[in-house]
Amino acid sequence: MQPVVARVIAIAAVAGSAVLAYAAVGNGDIIATTPVTVVTITSPTGSGTGTATLQNTTDGTSYSTLIGSDATCDPEVTFTVPGGNPIASFAPGTLRNITIGCPPRDDEAMTRCLFHATNNANGTPLADFMGVCLYGASPPSLTPLQTAIDFGSVGVGDFAERILTVRNDGTGTAIRRVYLMSSDLDGNFQFSAPCNPDGSFCDVDLPAAVAPGGSFALGVKCRPQSPGTHTANVYVGTDTFQLLSLGVTLECDGTATSLPALALNPPTIEIPSPVEVRMGSASTTVRLANAGGGTLLVKDVRIVDVDAGAADDWTYTASGDCSGQITTVCMLGAGEDVAISLTFDPSQIGNRRAALLVSYRDTLDRTTEIPLDAVGLGATLRRIDGQSQLGFGAVPIGRMSTLDVTLVNDGNRDTLATVMLAAGTTPPFATLPATTFTVSPGMPQTLTVQCAPTAVGTFTTMATITTPESTSPLTISATCDGVAQQLYANPTGLQLGEIRINATAPTVTVALLSTNTGSPLTFAGPPMLEAPNSAVTIGALSQATTPAMFDVTVAPQTAGTLTATILVETTDGQTLRIPIVATAVEATYIAADTLDLGTFCVDQPTTSSNLTLLSTGTGNVEVLEPTLGQSPSPFELALTSPQIYPHQLAAGKAAVVSVTPHRQRTATVVADTLTWRTDVTLSPSAATNLTARFIDSGGAIAPPALNFGEVKVHLFTENGQRVVIQNCNATPLLLDPPNIRTPFSIDSPNFPAMLSPNESVAFSVGFHPTRVGTVMDTLRITSPQLPGTPLEVTLVGTGGKDEPQQDAGPGSASNGDTSFYACSCHSSNRPLGVLPIVLVALVVLFPRRRSRLR
């Protein structure tokens, strides 16, 4: 028998996986005979089906039963109900089968789907069951060094942990990622490290690649949800598509406790399918139950930000022993529960992570968090150069001139753009593509506007570009002069878009031509500017007659719109006007030089922090996908917004990523470097040094800094962000009341006076200003057991004037708990100056939150 690695006292919260206690749904009339159906497919690109069976256990009740999938399902796992869905008459004592379909997959070794059986007459839950698709090659080449793990007796509300070692007996490449699953749908068994947080299943990178002949360790916990004997099987997949050669069984005996114990069902929510920002939503359910004895007091349930403003995208309604919003005490007796129905309705594109904070009392006041993870899906179209007027200049009758407009999609899915020209302007105008075209994220799309006049005169048009998601179209006006003279230029007009100040000046070659190819035209002099402009330099003519060429170099020194006109005259009295239009911009950005993610206990889950690269200039900055220096890295990197690179980052907008340290088993400091790469010539890259500290005694706190952005004064805004404290001791840790000053506050009602051994507690910090201006302060938490080493969090927020402000929208400089305020910053092209000035500027640029009066 393997040694017990860790234990917690019985009053700790019972935290399971994303499928905790699903088998207990319903009153037992309808049950899944096999709560978890695993379909093993012995080819990485193969497909297969499996059968889940439901049983009507009653003697005389027939049910009309509807089968449906949960929002947390992998969208590619399918199901069918032979005979039709709903099952019109599920008779007493009978069995009904549900076929689970697993499509070919060559990217993931395991996918899952939770299914609900409900009473079709009234929507009452009857039973839950899960389908798992496991992909791997044959013969199996993972050898478990233990085939049976017996945890012995474990109290409900307590846990015991063992280590399962698996050897890579394959002959191929090294294993870098594992996919883990327990067949216990009630969450009595969970995986700890390398999973983060604990769960009955997880998909996670290993701390280090495991070559053939090497081994990796899995932490497995028994955390009984009810008294009695619990058993389960372990399933393992890998990124190399290897399977276990031997089965692994788990067993433990849950013993009853007279103390209250909170069971979270599930304690993590992940909605894998992105949800449309325009009209989509997704719903799932979390259950809070008293798995112990006595009375459990649930005092408050609220949603707080992880990504800036994401709490506004999640709502909940309680039902059961308590209903509506839980803001006053809800009492749960032994075995009683409350269903928390969660709805995700995204307002922005990208990751929209939040946390459901549950404040409760068993024998002590505690607050625990349920991570909420989902993605808003959408597309936004804009002109990359910002120019809305096209000047073709002089175009000879019978010839065509073209100008290009570059469009970019700042979203995370394709959009279909439709272009229409003003009525009566075709001809001489046309576009290419003519009507509709697809714009994909990360792939700028060129729209070519053409002018081919058939008569002398000035022609104008308006191009209107719409997308299905646009509330206001893009408009581009164009002017074209049809001329009969022989002299013309190619290009007829110089539409140069963005030109960066203090960068390499673009040079364009202009050809001077004649429509009469048999008799060349003689120039009366060199090309000249109609009005002096120091930003424009005109080169010499290649020859004195047509055809001839000359260069134009544009090197602006100040930002803004640049317009000029080049005049070319011939000896026979022809005058040609060539318009120049450009936008002079600065391409600059700032990013943190360091990111301290905080302190964490060994063997305990970790939390993420956000990191931002902010465009501070007036022009677009192309940003490549950021990378971590080490492989494997002690950190996990996730793209928040944008989610597709390369990305054209507009002025004043931000690229945001999430960084999470992998949990560690020994006390250590982990470090790595995150690198941003851009097209800014003088500062093509920025490096952020990442650190996180793991300790085996004392107290830990994360994140070390919170940024609230701008919040309107005198309007109460639900802008709480979560902070997590961990007790790394094997004994209780006493905490003094937190030292926090207005306008910052502890918003969740349960700040703990004591943490049990190895316990984590989350709480909410808010910012509620009454004066205009930026405030920086420190949340400080002391303990008589930790003299001289307080737990601290830097707090920053800006009070804004109480006046209507438009939300900055997707991709704005919103970075949640970024570390800008706890470190120095990297700036492109210009010095930062005094750090506090930069901090104030960053705060002011952050998006305004939607305020709610209380």
C-alpha positions in Angstrom: 0.0 0.0 0.0 1.3 3.5 -0.9 1.8 6.0 1.9 -0.7 8.7 2.7 0.7 12.0 1.3 -1.7 14.5 2.8 -4.8 14.7 5.0 -7.1 17.5 5.9 -9.4 17.8 8.9 -13.1 16.8 8.4 -14.5 20.3 8.3 -12.7 21.2 5.1 -14.8 21.8 1.9 -15.4 18.7 -0.2 -14.0 19.8 -3.6 -14.4 17.3 -6.5 -14.0 17.5 -10.2 -16.2 18.8 -13.0 -18.4 15.7 -12.6 -18.7 15.5 -8.8 -21.8 13.8 -7.6 -23.6 13.9 -10.9 -24.7 10.3 -10.4 -26.7 11.4 -7.3 -28.9 13.7 -9.5 -32.6 12.7 -9.4 -34.6 10.6 -6.9 -33.3 7.2 -8.0 -36.3 6.3 -10.2 -34.1 6.5 -13.3 -30.4 5.5 -12.9 -27.5 4.9 -15.2 -26.4 1.3 -14.8 -22.9 2.4 -15.9 -22.5 6.1 -14.9 -19.4 6.5 -17.1 -19.2 4.8 -20.5 -15.7 4.7 -21.9 -15.3 4.1 -25.6 -11.7 3.0 -26.4 -10.6 3.6 -29.9 -7.3 1.8 -30.8 -6.4 4.3 -33.6 -5.7 8.0 -33.1 -7.7 8.8 -36.2 -10.4 6.1 -35.7 -14.0 6.4 -34.6 -16.3 4.3 -32.5 -19.5 4.0 -30.5 -20.5 2.9 -27.1 -23.7 2.2 -25.2 -24.9 3.8 -22.0 -27.9 2.1 -20.3 -30.6 3.8 -18.2 -32.9 1.7 -16.0 -36.4 2.6 -14.7 -36.1 1.2 -11.1 -39.7 1.9 -10.2 -42.5 -0.7 -9.9 -45.3 1.5 -11.4 -44.1 4.8 -12.7 -43.6 5.4 -16.5 -41.6 8.5 -17.6 -41.4 10.5 -20.7 -37.6 11.0 -20.7 -35.6 13.6 -22.6 -31.9 13.1 -23.1 -29.7 16.1 -23.6 -26.0 17.1 -23.4 -24.6 19.7 -20.9 -22.9 22.9 -22.0 -19.7 21.6 -20.6 -19.6 18.8 -23.2 -17.0 18.4 -25.9 -19.1 19.4 -29.0 -17.8 16.5 -31.1 -19.1 13.8 -28.8 -22.5 12.8 -30.1 -25.5 10.7 -28.9 -28.5 9.0 -30.4 -31.5 7.5 -28.7 -32.9 4.4 -30.5 -36.6 4.8 -30.9 -36.5 8.5 -30.7 -35.8 11.3 -28.2 -37.6 11.9 -25.9 -38.3 8.4 -24.8 -42.0 8.6 -25.0 -42.8 5.9 -22.4 -39.9 4.7 -20.2 -41.8 1.8 -18.6 -41.2 0.5 -15.0 -38.5 -2.1 -14.7 -37.2 -1.6 -18.3 -33.8 -0.6 -19.7 -33.2 1.9 -22.5 -29.9 2.3 -24.4 -28.2 5.6 -25.5 -25.6 5.3 -28.2 -22.5 7.5 -27.7 -20.5 8.5 -30.8 -16.8 9.3 -30.9 -15.6 10.9 -34.1 -12.0 10.6 -35.4 -9.6 12.8 -33.5 -5.9 13.3 -34.0 -5.4 16.2 -31.7 -6.7 15.0 -28.3 -6.5 11.6 -26.6 -9.6 12.0 -24.5 -12.9 13.9 -24.9 -15.9 13.8 -22.6 -19.6 14.7 -22.5 -22.0 14.8 -19.6 -25.6 13.9 -20.5 -28.8 14.7 -18.6 -31.9 12.6 -18.5 -34.9 14.8 -17.5 -38.6 14.4 -17.1 -39.9 15.7 -20.4 -43.2 16.7 -18.7 -41.7 19.2 -16.2 -37.9 19.3 -16.7 -37.1 17.6 -13.4 -33.6 16.0 -13.4 -33.8 12.2 -13.4 -30.2 11.0 -13.9 -26.8 12.1 -15.3 -24.3 9.9 -17.1 -21.1 10.6 -19.0 -19.5 9.4 -22.2 -15.7 9.3 -22.6 -13.9 8.9 -25.9 -10.4 7.5 -25.3 -8.0 7.3 -28.3 -4.8 5.3 -28.4 -2.7 2.9 -30.5 -2.5 -0.8 -30.0 -0.7 -2.5 -28.3 -1.0 -0.5 -25.1 2.4 0.7 -23.9 1.8 2.5 -20.6 2.5 0.2 -17.6 1.0 1.2 -14.2 3.3 0.2 -11.3 0.3 -0.2 -9.1 -2.8 -2.0 -10.4 -4.9 -1.5 -7.2 -4.9 1.3 -4.7 -6.7 0.9 -1.4 -7.1 4.2 0.6 -8.6 2.5 3.6 -11.1 4.4 5.7 -11.5 8.1 4.9 -14.1 10.4 6.6 -16.6 12.3 4.5 -15.1 15.8 4.3 -11.6 14.4 4.6 -9.2 13.1 2.0 -6.3 10.7 1.6 -3.8 10.8 -1.2 -1.6 8.1 -2.9 0.8 8.2 -5.7 0.2 6.2 -8.9 3.4 5.7 -11.0 3.1 5.0 -14.7 6.0 3.9 -16.9 6.4 4.7 -20.6 7.2 1.4 -22.3 6.6 2.8 -25.8 9.3 3.2 -28.4 8.2 6.5 -29.9 8.4 10.1 -28.8 8.4 11.4 -25.3 5.1 12.0 -23.5 4.4 15.7 -22.7 0.7 15.7 -22.0 -1.7 13.4 -20.2 -5.5 13.0 -20.2 -6.9 11.6 -17.0 -10.3 10.2 -16.1 -11.9 8.3 -13.2 -14.9 6.1 -13.8 -16.5 7.4 -10.6 -19.2 10.0 -11.5 -19.7 11.0 -7.9 -16.3 12.5 -7.5 -15.1 10.2 -4.7 -11.8 9.9 -6.5 -9.8 12.8 -7.9 -6.4 13.5 -9.4 -4.2 16.1 -7.9 -0.7 16.9 -9.3 -0.2 17.4 -12.2 -3.9 18.4 -12.5 -4.6 22.0 -11.4 -7.0 22.1 -9.6 -7.9 18.6 -8.3 -10.5 16.8 -10.4 -12.0 13.5 -11.4 -10.6 14.3 -14.8 -8.1 16.7 -16.4 -6.0 17.4 -19.4 -2.6 18.7 -18.4 1.0 19.0 -19.5 3.5 17.0 -17.5 6.2 18.9 -15.5 8.8 17.3 -17.8 8.7 15.2 -20.9 8.8 11.4 -20.2 10.9 9.6 -22.7 10.5 5.8 -23.4 11.7 4.0 -20.3 10.9 6.9 -18.0 8.0 7.3 -15.6 5.6 9.9 -14.4 3.7 10.2 -11.1 0.0 11.0 -10.7 -1.5 12.1 -7.4 -4.8 10.3 -6.7 -7.1 11.3 -3.9 -10.0 9.6 -2.2 -12.4 12.3 -1.1 -15.6 10.4 -0.2 -18.9 12.2 -0.9 -20.9 9.8 1.2 -20.4 6.9 3.7 -19.8 3.5 2.2 -17.4 1.6 0.0 -16.4 3.5 -3.2 -14.6 2.0 -6.2 -13.4 3.3 -9.6 -11.2 2.6 -12.5 -8.4 4.9 -13.8 -8.1 5.8 -17.5 -5.0 7.5 -19.0 -4.4 8.9 -22.4 -1.4 10.7 -23.8 -0.4 13.1 -26.5 1.5 10.2 -28.0 -1.7 8.1 -28.0 -0.6 5.4 -25.6 -3.0 3.4 -23.4 -2.6 1.6 -20.1 -1.6 -2.0 -20.5 -3.2 -3.0 -17.2 -6.2 -1.7 -15.4 -5.9 0.3 -12.2 -8.7 0.1 -9.6 -9.3 2.5 -6.7 -11.1 1.7 -3.5 -11.9 3.6 -0.2 -14.4 3.3 2.6 -16.1 6.6 3.4 -17.0 7.1 7.0 -19.7 9.4 8.2 -19.0 12.7 10.1 -21.3 14.6 12.4 -19.7 17.9 11.3 -21.0 19.9 8.3 -19.0 19.5 5.1 -19.6 21.5 1.9 -19.6 19.5 -1.3 -19.2 21.5 -4.5 -20.8 19.9 -7.5 -18.8 20.6 -9.6 -16.1 22.9 -8.2 -14.9 23.9 -11.7 -16.9 24.9 -14.7 -15.5 24.9 -18.2 -17.6 25.5 -21.3 -15.4 24.2 -24.2 -17.5 25.5 -27.0 -17.2 29.3 -27.6 -20.4 31.2 -27.2 -21.5 33.9 -29.7 -21.3 37.4 -28.2 -24.2 38.7 -30.3 -26.9 36.2 -29.3 -25.5 33.1 -27.7 -25.6 31.8 -24.2 -24.8 28.6 -22.4 -26.1 27.2 -19.1 -25.0 24.6 -16.6 -25.5 23.7 -13.0 -23.4 23.7 -9.8 -24.8 21.9 -6.7 -23.9 22.9 -3.2 -24.6 20.2 -0.6 -24.0 19.3 3.0 -22.2 16.0 2.7 -21.7 15.8 6.5 -24.0 16.2 9.5 -25.3 19.2 11.5 -26.3 22.4 9.7 -24.2 24.0 7.0 -24.8 27.8 6.6 -24.3 29.2 3.1 -24.0 32.9 3.6 -23.3 34.4 0.2 -22.8 33.4 -3.4 -21.4 35.9 -5.8 -19.4 36.1 -9.1 -16.2 38.0 -9.3 -13.7 38.8 -12.1 -10.7 36.8 -13.2 -10.6 38.4 -16.6 -11.5 42.1 -16.4 -15.3 42.6 -16.5 -16.0 38.9 -17.0 -18.2 38.7 -13.9 -20.8 40.7 -15.8 -21.0 37.9 -18.4 -22.1 35.2 -15.8 -25.3 35.1 -13.8 -26.8 32.6 -11.5 -30.1 31.6 -9.9 -30.4 29.3 -6.9 -33.2 26.7 -6.5 -34.0 24.0 -4.0 -33.6 24.7 -0.3 -32.8 28.3 -1.2 -33.8 30.3 -4.3 -32.9 33.3 -6.3 -29.7 35.2 -5.2 -28.1 33.9 -2.0 -27.2 37.1 -0.1 -28.5 36.0 3.3 -28.0 32.8 5.2 -29.2 29.5 3.5 -29.3 26.6 6.0 -28.6 23.1 4.6 -29.2 20.1 6.8 -27.4 16.8 6.4 -27.9 15.6 2.8 -29.7 18.8 1.6 -28.5 20.7 -1.4 -29.0 23.8 -3.5 -28.8 23.9 -7.3 -27.0 27.0 -8.7 -28.0 27.5 -12.3 -25.3 29.4 -14.2 -25.7 31.2 -17.5 -22.8 32.5 -19.6 -23.9 35.4 -21.9 -20.6 37.0 -23.2 -20.3 40.7 -23.8 -16.8 40.5 -25.2 -14.7 38.4 -27.5 -12.1 36.2 -25.9 -11.6 34.4 -22.6 -14.2 35.4 -20.1 -13.0 33.7 -16.9 -14.7 34.5 -13.6 -15.0 32.8 -10.2 -18.1 31.8 -8.2 -17.4 32.6 -4.6 -19.3 30.6 -2.0 -19.1 32.0 1.5 -20.3 29.4 4.2 -19.8 28.3 7.7 -19.3 24.7 8.9 -17.4 25.2 12.1 -15.6 28.3 10.8 -16.3 31.0 8.3 -14.9 30.1 4.9 -15.1 31.2 1.3 -14.2 28.9 -1.5 -14.2 29.5 -5.3 -15.6 27.7 -8.3 -13.6 28.7 -11.4 -15.8 29.6 -14.4 -14.1 29.3 -17.7 -15.7 30.2 -21.1 -14.9 32.0 -24.3 -16.9 34.7 -26.1 -17.0 34.1 -29.9 -17.3 36.9 -32.5 -15.7 39.0 -35.2 -15.0 42.7 -35.5 -14.0 44.4 -38.8 -12.0 47.5 -39.1 -9.7 49.3 -41.6 -6.1 48.8 -40.6 -4.9 52.2 -41.9 -7.8 54.2 -40.6 -8.2 56.2 -43.9 -11.8 56.6 -45.0 -11.2 58.7 -48.1 -9.5 57.5 -51.3 -8.2 59.9 -53.9 -7.5 58.4 -57.3 -6.3 61.6 -58.9 -6.4 61.9 -62.7 -7.3 58.7 -64.6 -7.4 58.8 -68.4 -10.6 57.8 -70.1 -10.5 54.1 -71.0 -7.9 53.2 -68.4 -8.3 51.8 -64.9 -6.7 52.9 -61.6 -6.8 50.9 -58.4 -6.4 51.7 -54.7 -6.3 49.1 -51.9 -8.0 49.1 -48.5 -6.7 46.7 -45.8 -9.3 45.2 -43.5 -8.6 43.2 -40.4 -10.8 41.0 -38.2 -10.0 41.5 -34.5 -12.2 38.6 -33.4 -11.7 34.8 -33.0 -13.8 33.5 -35.9 -14.3 34.3 -39.6 -16.8 36.9 -40.7 -18.4 37.5 -44.1 -18.1 41.0 -45.3 -20.4 42.5 -47.9 -19.4 45.6 -49.9 -21.8 47.9 -51.8 -21.1 50.9 -53.9 -23.4 53.9 -53.9 -26.2 53.6 -56.5 -25.4 55.0 -59.9 -21.6 55.0 -59.4 -20.9 51.6 -61.2 -19.3 52.5 -63.6 -16.8 54.0 -63.2 -16.3 52.4 -59.8 -16.0 48.7 -59.0 -14.5 46.6 -56.2 -12.6 43.4 -56.1 -13.9 41.2 -54.5 -17.1 42.4 -56.1 -19.7 41.7 -53.4 -18.8 39.3 -50.5 -15.6 38.0 -49.1 -14.3 36.3 -45.9 -12.1 38.0 -43.4 -10.3 35.6 -41.0 -8.6 36.6 -37.8 -4.9 37.1 -38.1 -5.1 37.4 -41.9 -5.6 40.9 -43.2 -7.8 41.1 -46.3 -7.3 43.5 -49.2 -10.3 45.2 -50.8 -9.4 46.8 -54.1 -11.4 49.8 -55.3 -11.2 50.4 -59.0 -12.0 53.5 -61.1 -12.3 53.3 -64.9 -13.9 56.5 -66.2 -15.6 56.6 -69.6 -16.1 60.4 -69.6 -14.4 63.5 -68.5 -15.4 64.7 -65.1 -15.1 64.2 -61.3 -16.8 61.1 -60.0 -17.4 60.1 -56.4 -18.8 57.0 -54.7 -19.3 55.6 -51.2 -18.3 52.0 -50.4 -20.3 50.5 -47.5 -18.9 47.4 -45.9 -21.1 45.4 -43.5 -20.8 42.1 -41.6 -23.5 40.1 -39.9 -22.3 41.2 -36.5 -21.8 44.9 -37.3 -24.0 47.5 -35.7 -22.6 50.3 -37.9 -21.0 49.7 -41.3 -17.6 50.8 -42.4 -17.7 53.5 -45.1 -15.1 54.6 -47.6 -15.5 57.5 -49.9 -13.6 57.7 -53.2 -13.0 60.5 -55.7 -11.8 60.0 -59.3 -11.1 62.5 -62.0 -11.7 61.3 -65.6 -9.4 63.2 -68.0 -8.8 63.3 -71.7 -5.2 64.5 -71.6 -2.4 62.2 -72.7 -0.2 62.5 -69.6 -1.0 60.2 -66.6 0.8 58.5 -63.7 0.9 55.0 -62.4 -0.2 54.9 -59.7 -2.5 57.8 -60.3 -2.6 58.6 -56.6 -0.4 57.6 -53.6 -2.6 56.2 -50.8 0.2 55.3 -48.3 -1.7 54.3 -45.2 0.1 54.4 -41.9 3.7 55.7 -42.0 5.7 55.4 -38.8 7.6 58.4 -37.5 11.3 57.7 -36.9 11.2 54.6 -38.9 12.5 53.7 -42.3 10.8 56.1 -44.7 8.9 54.4 -47.5 9.8 55.2 -51.1 7.3 54.8 -53.9 8.2 54.8 -57.6 5.9 56.7 -59.9 5.8 56.1 -63.6 4.8 59.0 -66.0 3.2 57.7 -69.1 1.4 58.9 -72.2 -1.7 57.4 -73.8 -0.1 58.2 -77.1 2.7 55.7 -77.3 3.9 56.9 -80.7 4.8 60.4 -79.7 6.5 61.0 -76.3 5.7 64.0 -74.1 8.4 66.3 -73.0 8.4 67.6 -69.4 8.6 71.3 -68.8 10.6 70.7 -65.6 11.0 68.3 -62.7 8.0 67.2 -60.6 7.2 69.6 -57.8 5.0 69.9 -54.8 2.0 72.1 -55.2 2.8 73.4 -51.6 6.0 73.0 -49.6 6.0 69.9 -47.3 9.2 68.9 -45.5 7.9 65.4 -45.1 7.9 64.7 -48.8 11.0 64.4 -51.0 10.8 64.0 -54.8 13.6 62.4 -56.7 14.8 63.3 -60.2 13.2 62.2 -63.4 14.7 59.2 -65.1 14.5 61.0 -68.4 13.1 64.2 -69.9 10.3 62.5 -71.9 7.7 59.9 -71.4 7.9 57.2 -70.3 9.8 58.3 -67.2 10.0 57.5 -63.5 10.7 59.3 -60.3 10.8 58.3 -56.6 8.7 59.8 -53.8 9.9 59.4 -50.2 7.6 60.3 -47.3 9.2 60.8 -43.9 6.9 62.6 -41.5 8.2 63.9 -38.2 4.9 64.6 -36.5 1.8 62.5 -36.0 -1.4 63.2 -38.0 -2.8 63.2 -41.5 -0.4 64.1 -44.2 -1.7 65.4 -47.6 0.2 66.8 -50.5 -0.1 67.1 -54.3 2.7 66.6 -56.9 2.5 68.7 -60.0 4.0 67.5 -63.4 3.9 69.8 -66.4 4.7 69.2 -70.1 5.9 71.5 -72.7 2.6 71.3 -74.6 0.7 72.7 -71.6 -0.6 69.5 -69.9 -0.6 69.6 -66.1 -0.9 66.4 -64.0 -1.9 66.4 -60.3 -0.9 63.3 -58.2 -2.4 63.3 -54.7 -0.6 61.9 -51.7 -2.4 60.8 -48.6 -0.8 59.2 -45.5 -1.3 58.9 -41.8 1.8 59.6 -39.7 1.8 57.5 -36.6 4.0 56.4 -33.7 4.1 52.6 -33.1 5.0 52.2 -29.4 4.0 49.8 -26.6 4.7 48.9 -23.0 4.8 45.5 -21.3 5.8 44.5 -17.8 9.5 43.6 -17.3 8.6 41.2 -14.4 5.5 39.3 -13.3 5.3 38.0 -9.8 2.5 35.5 -9.6 2.6 35.2 -5.9 3.3 32.5 -3.3 1.7 29.1 -3.2 1.8 26.0 -1.0 3.4 22.9 -2.3 0.9 20.2 -3.3 -1.9 22.8 -3.5 -3.5 24.2 -6.7 -2.3 27.5 -8.1 -4.1 30.5 -9.6 -3.4 32.6 -12.7 -2.4 36.2 -13.3 -2.9 38.3 -16.4 -0.2 39.9 -18.4 -0.7 42.7 -20.9 1.1 44.3 -23.8 -0.4 47.7 -24.3 -0.2 49.8 -27.5 0.6 53.3 -26.4 1.2 55.0 -29.7 -1.1 56.2 -32.5 -0.6 53.4 -35.0 -1.1 49.6 -35.3 1.5 47.2 -33.9 1.7 43.7 -35.3 2.1 41.3 -32.4 3.1 37.7 -32.8 1.9 35.0 -30.4 3.9 35.3 -27.2 6.1 32.3 -26.2 7.6 30.9 -23.0 11.4 30.4 -22.9 11.5 26.9 -21.4 10.1 23.7 -22.8 8.5 22.3 -20.7 7.9 25.5 -18.7 6.9 25.6 -15.1 4.1 28.0 -16.2 1.1 27.4 -18.4 0.3 30.2 -21.0 -3.3 30.8 -22.2 -4.3 33.4 -24.8 -7.1 35.7 -23.4 -7.5 38.4 -26.0 -6.8 38.2 -28.9 -6.8 34.5 -29.3 -5.4 34.4 -32.8 -2.0 35.7 -33.8 -0.4 37.4 -35.6 -2.6 40.3 -34.5 -2.7 43.9 -35.6 -3.0 45.7 -32.3 -4.8 49.0 -32.7 -3.7 52.2 -30.9 -4.8 52.1 -27.3 -5.7 48.4 -27.3 -4.0 45.6 -25.5 -3.0 42.0 -25.9 -3.7 40.0 -22.8 -2.5 36.5 -21.8 -3.0 34.4 -18.7 -0.1 32.8 -16.9 -0.5 30.0 -14.3 2.3 28.3 -12.4 2.2 24.5 -12.5 1.7 23.1 -9.0 4.9 21.8 -7.3 5.7 19.1 -4.9 8.7 20.7 -3.3 9.5 24.1 -1.9 11.1 26.1 -4.7 11.1 29.3 -6.8 10.1 28.7 -10.4 11.0 31.2 -13.2 10.7 31.6 -16.9 10.7 34.3 -19.5 7.7 35.3 -21.7 8.6 37.0 -24.9 6.4 39.3 -27.0 7.5 39.9 -30.6 6.4 42.9 -32.6 7.1 44.7 -35.8 8.3 47.8 -34.0 11.8 48.4 -35.6 13.5 49.9 -32.6 12.0 47.5 -30.1 11.0 44.3 -31.8 10.6 42.3 -28.7 9.9 42.6 -25.0 10.7 40.0 -22.3 8.7 39.5 -19.1 10.5 37.6 -16.3 8.0 35.3 -14.6 8.4 34.1 -11.0 6.3 32.2 -8.5 7.3 30.9 -5.1 6.3 27.6 -3.5 6.6 27.2 0.3 6.0 24.2 2.6 5.2 26.3 5.8 3.5 29.6 6.6 0.9 31.4 4.6 0.7 32.1 0.8 -1.2 34.6 -1.1 -2.0 35.3 -4.8 -2.2 37.3 -6.9 0.2 39.9 -5.5 -1.5 42.8 -7.3 -5.0 43.8 -8.4 -5.9 46.5 -11.0 -9.5 47.7 -11.1 -9.2 50.1 -13.9 -11.5 53.2 -14.0 -14.6 53.0 -11.9 -17.2 55.8 -11.8 -17.4 57.7 -8.5 -20.6 57.4 -6.4 -21.9 54.5 -8.5 -21.6 51.2 -6.7 -20.1 48.8 -9.1 -19.8 45.0 -8.6 -16.2 44.9 -9.5 -14.8 42.4 -7.0 -11.7 40.4 -7.9 -10.7 37.3 -6.1 -7.7 36.8 -3.8 -6.6 33.3 -2.6 -4.9 32.6 0.8 -3.3 29.2 1.5 -2.2 27.7 4.7 0.9 25.7 4.1 1.2 24.3 7.6 0.0 21.0 9.0 -1.5 23.0 11.9 -4.2 25.8 11.9 -3.1 29.3 10.8 -4.7 32.2 12.7 -5.3 35.4 10.7 -5.8 39.0 12.0 -8.5 41.2 10.5 -7.3 42.5 7.1 -5.8 46.0 6.9 -7.5 47.6 3.9 -8.5 51.2 3.5 -11.2 52.9 1.5 -12.0 53.1 -1.3 -10.9 49.5 -1.4 -12.8 46.9 0.6 -13.3 43.2 1.3 -16.6 42.6 -0.5 -17.3 39.0 0.3 -18.8 38.5 3.8 -16.5 35.8 5.2 -13.0 36.8 5.8 -11.5 33.9 7.7 -10.1 34.2 11.2 -8.4 30.8 10.8 -7.3 28.5 8.1 -7.3 24.8 8.7 -4.2 22.7 7.7 -3.6 22.8 4.0 -6.7 24.9 3.4 -7.2 27.4 0.7 -9.7 30.3 1.1 -10.8 32.8 -1.6 -12.3 36.2 -0.9 -13.4 39.2 -3.0 -11.7 42.7 -3.0 -13.6 45.6 -4.5 -12.9 49.2 -5.4 -15.6 51.8 -4.7 -14.2 55.4 -5.2 -15.9 58.6 -4.1 -13.3 60.9 -5.6 -11.8 61.3 -9.0 -8.2 60.2 -9.4 -5.9 57.2 -9.2 -5.4 55.4 -5.8 -2.7 53.0 -5.0 -2.7 51.1 -1.7 -1.8 47.8 -0.1 -4.0 45.1 1.4 -2.1 43.7 4.3 -3.0 40.5 6.3 -1.0 39.6 9.4 -0.9 36.5 11.6 0.5 36.1 15.1 2.1 33.0 13.8 3.9 34.9 11.0 5.5 37.9 12.8 7.1 40.3 10.4 5.9 38.5 7.2 2.5 39.9 6.3 0.6 38.7 3.3 0.3 41.7 0.9 -1.5 42.6 -2.3 -0.9 45.9 -4.2 -4.2 47.6 -5.1 -4.7 50.1 -7.9 -7.8 51.9 -9.2 -9.0 55.1 -10.7 -12.1 57.1 -9.8 -13.7 58.4 -12.9 -16.2 61.2 -13.4 -19.8 60.2 -13.2 -20.6 60.7 -16.9 -21.6 58.3 -19.7 -18.6 56.4 -21.2 -18.6 53.9 -24.0 -17.1 50.6 -23.1 -13.6 50.1 -24.7 -14.7 46.8 -26.2 -12.8 43.7 -27.1 -9.0 43.9 -27.1 -8.9 47.0 -24.9 -6.4 47.5 -22.2 -8.1 45.3 -19.7 -5.8 43.1 -17.7 -7.6 42.2 -14.5 -5.0 41.2 -11.9 -2.0 42.2 -14.0 1.3 42.9 -12.4 2.0 46.3 -14.0 1.6 47.8 -10.5 4.1 45.6 -8.8 7.0 45.8 -11.3 8.8 47.9 -13.8 7.7 48.0 -17.4 9.3 47.7 -20.8 8.5 50.5 -23.3 9.2 50.7 -27.0 10.9 53.7 -28.6 10.8 56.1 -25.7 11.8 56.1 -22.0 9.2 55.4 -19.4 10.1 58.3 -17.1 8.9 58.1 -13.6 7.1 54.8 -12.9 4.0 56.3 -11.1 3.3 58.4 -14.2 3.2 55.3 -16.3 1.0 53.6 -13.8 -1.5 56.4 -13.9 -1.5 56.4 -17.7 -2.1 52.7 -17.8 -5.0 52.8 -15.3 -6.7 55.6 -17.2 -6.6 53.6 -20.4 -8.4 50.7 -18.9 -12.0 50.1 -20.0 -14.9 51.5 -18.1 -17.0 48.9 -16.3 -20.8 48.7 -16.5 -22.0 50.3 -13.3 -25.0 48.9 -11.4 -26.7 50.9 -8.7 -27.3 49.0 -5.5 
